[in-house]
Amino acid sequence: VQLQASGGGLVQAGGFLRLSCAASGRTFSSYYMGWFRQASGKEREFVAAISRYGGTTYYADFVKGRFTISTDNAKNMYLQMNSLKPEDTAVYYCAAGSSYVGVSIASNVGYWGQGTQLTVSS
């Protein structure tokens, strides 16, 4: 599967933005999907994941209640980000794997999309 992330940009603190991840090749229904982020000088960290068919979602504690992960037609995945904070500034990556473990631990991820930059100004 090939992944293409988009939707990053510059947002003021408290604002919102939606990231998209488009898949080609095998569809999302075959995989778990997720989002990671990597701030400058820091390790890539798990943000959110969604199970096959979109039935179950998982979130890192620091985004619970603010971010929502979703899929629509098994070709697109989204990350709705609300109440953005300057510490959310990072490059965001979409990921695919065969299990939750495969999309929640960076070293286990099978497929990566290219990153999209989010900058939140204070």
Secondary structure, 3 states (H helix, E strand, C coil): CEEEEECCEEEECCCCEEEEEEEECCCHHHCEEEEEEECCCCCCEEEEEECHHHCCEEECHHHCCCEEEEECCCCEEEEEECCCCHHHCEEEEEEEECCCHHHHCHHHCCEECCCEEEEEEC
